[in-house]
Amino acid sequence: MNIRTATLQDIDQIAAVEKECFPAAEAATKEEFEQRLSHYGDHFWLMFDENGKLIAFVDGMVTDQTDLTDE
């Protein structure tokens, strides 16, 4: 297993995992992932299996707020 931060070259694989895991109405788009990577790419982790296939990811911005809001 390999864990690393994401790059823009990972967008297609990330979008494919997202599509598998969420209903279409809830899944983030490739464009939304591009925005996320451009704003907090250092906090976007990918996990690959032993064959190099993306099997999971975690992303989220860093904040000091106790409660997250939609603003």
C-alpha positions, 0 to 999 in steps of 0.5 A: 500500500502507498499513501501520498498527497494528490496532484492534478494528474490524479484527477481522473482516478479521484473522480472515478473513486468518487463516482463509485462511492457516492450517488451522482447527485452528491458526488464531486465533479472533476472541476470541484476536485481541481479547485480543492487541489489548488486550494489545499492539495497538501491536505489531500491524501490518496491510498493506492493498492500494491498494483498502483490502483487508487482505492481511497482518498481523504481530503479536507482543508485545515481550519482552527474552527471548532464547527465547520460551516458552508460559508 
